[in-house]
Amino acid sequence: MATFKLPSTHLSPPQKTLVPFSTWYSPPPRQPPSPPPRQPPPQPHNESPFMFTISEAIKNIETKPLHVSLKKILPSFKAHHFINLINQNPYFLPPTSLLSFFNFLSSYPTFSHTVQSYCTMVHFLIAHQRNQQALSLLHFVVSRKGKGSASVVFASILETKGTLLSSFVFDALMSVYTKFGYVSDAIQCFRLVKKHNLKIPFDGCKCLLDKMIKMSSPMVAVEFYVEILDSGYPPNVYSFNVLMNKLCKEDKVKDAQLIFDEIWKRGLRPSAVSFNTLINGYCKSGNLEEGFRLKTEMEKLRILPDVFTYSVLIDGLCKECRLDDASRLFNEMCERGMVPNSVTFTALINGQCKNGRVDLALEIYKQMLSKSLKPDLVLYNTLVNGLCKGGYFREARKLVDKMSKRGLRPDKFTYTTLLDSCCKEADLESALEMKKEMVKEGIQLDNVAFTALISGLCREGKIVDAERTLREMLKAGLKPDDGTYTMVMDGFCKKGDVKMGFKLLKEMQSDGHIPGVIPYNVLMNGLCKQGQTKNADMLLDAMLNLGVVPDDITYNILLAGHCKHGKLGDFHNVKGEMGLVSDYASYRSLLNELKEASKDRHKR
């Protein structure tokens, strides 16, 4: 890199001439000696006086602004001059002064910093324990260079290191790339450090590993972790546990088991958290045998199973309806002096509720209260759901009132469960009251709540209100499924409004969706009841053109319609084209039609 230099001159003895770029004269030799003022450091022959001029201006910035003192120099001042200034620093200027000058140059119109000048400043700041300021400069460099710039920035750091290279610079660089989400760049930085046999940036590796665990595939994070471990990164059980947890959450329990085995290979001892993480993974995947095997292994290693261990296993047993085994494990836990928590009790209550044993669930709930444990919202919702499914709506409502008195506010799940139960019990008034409460509490109705209301309204014959609720559902940004639309269509068709039924069918098809056979059967039934058998036949053709396969119900509806309205021959033609063999229901319809025809003949 070229350096801008002024013509150098040899200095005469100080008592006869001026010191370059200074206003101080040496005192006459005959005058009494006095303490000389502080002079700039001696100038080696290979240094440019240009650096002294700049340094002097920076030093005297309080008395004379830089743009004034350096007016003649600044237009030709380049990035490599700044790099020389930092490396030489003839006046031993402090980092604050040089950083101020760096920032001044950044805003000067004719000057442009380079990656090298930034990196030089970074090295200088780190050497003077100004790590945070150095980090800010690296952050700026990476923001400007962007993704895929790791090799360029790394090369500039090496190029400008001089004698000031610190391992912190690579920790900082990896951290900056990681914070920007440039994971591949951060990995490349690590590998370049290895390639140049530099000290491994452990802090940067930790930062990157944490980021990879959160945002990328766990197996990618595992591969990187193994790579840094093989490079000397100190292994720790915590990182292994986090990776196992991530894998278990993605149902990759076998991979989590490999990580668990790696703990031993790295000379570490698994903790209770390590075992619990893997036990939880196996239980969630339905492999209780492996969960219990690990519990036994824990006990052999004198790592005592804790409340979490037991709660996970009890929950697994309850989900497999092994309630007696769950009770025995619960008793073992209590005998070992462990106090069950809300998670344990929730697992037991949920198991009993799912098996229709709500009375036992309530007993466990009372047992929990006797131990002075405070039930949480999840436990209450579990009980409310169990009571509602068992048909104990009033008891569920009372439980919600108790929950509210304990300071727990019902959430969307609580209200939706109660609302759905009201609709199934044909208590539409209570369901609508529940809806008002939800709106009052600022809880938005979801698909389950809207569908339950629409179903209840349709059953009560309040089809106009059902259609209005359907519109509310759409306005809320929710998409009714085929079943919800079909309920409303069926309600209108039963009222004789087939036209509205077709309008709803068109809505279902608006986004290119092709409904199944049931909505068509509903419409066909409505047409046939009105004697519109010709339109019903046309609807059958439309179905076939769309690729919707008719079922037995479709043809039975058509058969009944044609029989009732005296157009059986037309139906036989359609049926013959389809090649359909009549089922038992079809034969019964035909026999009934023949009986009626026979009666008519006898009357004549």
JOQUIDA-V698954 format. One record per backbone hydrogen bond with DSSP energy under -0.5 kcal/mol. NH is the residue of the N-H (numbers start at 0). CO is the residue of the C=O. Records with the same first field share a line. If there is no record, write none. Layout:
NH->CO, CO
//
This chain:
15->12
16->12
18->23
21->18
30->27
43->41
46->43
50->47
51->47
52->48
53->49
54->50
55->51
56->52
57->53
58->54
59->55
60->57
62->59
63->59
67->64
68->64
69->65
70->67
73->69
74->70
75->72
76->73
80->77
81->77
82->78
83->79
84->80
85->81
86->82
87->83
88->84
91->88
97->93
98->94
99->95
100->96
101->97
102->98
103->99
104->100
105->101
106->102, 103
107->104
110->107
117->113
118->114
119->115
120->116
121->117
122->118
123->119
124->120
125->121
126->122
127->123
128->125
129->124
133->129
134->130
135->131
136->132
137->133
138->134
139->135
140->136
141->137
142->138
143->139
144->140
145->141
148->145
152->148
153->149
154->150
155->151
156->152
157->153
158->154
159->155
160->157
163->160
168->165
169->166
170->166
171->167
172->168
173->169
174->170
175->171
176->172
177->173
178->174
179->175
180->177
181->176
182->180
185->181
186->182
187->183
188->184
189->185
190->186
191->187
192->188
193->189
194->190
195->191
196->193
197->192
201->199
204->200
205->201
206->202
207->203
208->204
209->205
210->206
211->207
212->208
213->209
214->210
215->211
219->216
220->216
221->217
222->218
223->219
224->220
225->221
226->222
227->223
228->224
229->225
230->226
231->228
232->227
239->235
240->236
241->237
242->238
243->239
244->240
245->241
246->242
247->243
248->244
249->245, 246
250->247
251->246
255->251
256->252
257->253
258->254
259->255
260->256
261->257
262->258, 259
263->259
264->260
265->261
266->263
267->262
274->270
275->271
276->272
277->273
278->274
279->275
280->276
281->277
282->278
283->279
284->280
285->282
286->281
287->285
290->286
291->287
292->288
293->289
294->290
295->291
296->292
297->293
298->294
299->295
300->296
301->298
302->297
303->301
309->305
310->306
311->307
312->308
313->309
314->310
315->311
316->312
317->313
318->314
319->315
320->317
321->316
322->320
325->321
326->322
327->323
328->324
329->325
330->326
331->327
332->328
333->329
334->330
335->331
336->333
337->332
339->337
344->340
345->341
346->342
347->343
348->344
349->345
350->346
351->347
352->348
353->349
354->350
355->352
356->351
357->355
360->356
361->357
362->358
363->359
364->360
365->361
366->362
367->363
368->364
369->365
370->366, 367
371->368
372->367
374->372
379->375
380->376
381->377
382->378
383->379
384->380
385->381
386->382
387->383
388->384
389->385
390->387
391->386
392->390
395->391
396->392
397->393
398->394
399->395
400->396
401->397
402->398
403->399
404->400
405->401
406->403
407->402
408->406
414->410
415->411
416->412
417->413
418->414
419->415
420->416
421->417
422->418
423->419
424->420
425->422
426->421
427->425
430->426
431->427
432->428
433->429
434->430
435->431
436->432
437->433
438->434
439->435
440->436
441->438
442->437
443->441
449->445
450->446
451->447
452->448
453->449
454->450
455->451
456->452
457->453
458->454
459->455
460->457
461->456
462->460
465->461
466->462
467->463
468->464
469->465
470->466
471->467
472->468
473->469
474->470
475->471
476->473
477->472
479->477
484->480
485->481
486->482
487->483
488->484
489->485
490->486
491->487
492->488
493->489
494->490
495->492
496->491
497->495
500->496
501->497
502->498
503->499
504->500
505->501
506->502
507->503
508->504
509->506
511->508
514->512
519->515
520->516
521->517
522->518
523->519
524->520
525->521
526->522
527->523
528->524
529->525, 526
530->527
531->526
532->530
535->531
536->532
537->533
538->534
539->535
540->536
541->537
542->538
543->539
544->540
545->541
546->542, 543
547->542
548->546
549->547
554->550
555->551
556->552
557->553
558->554
559->555
560->556
561->557
562->558
563->559
564->560
565->562
566->561
570->566
571->567
572->568
573->569
574->570
575->571
576->572
577->573
578->574
579->574
586->582
587->583
588->584
589->585
590->586
591->587
592->588
593->589
594->590
595->591
596->592
597->593
598->594
599->595
600->596
601->597
602->598
603->599
//
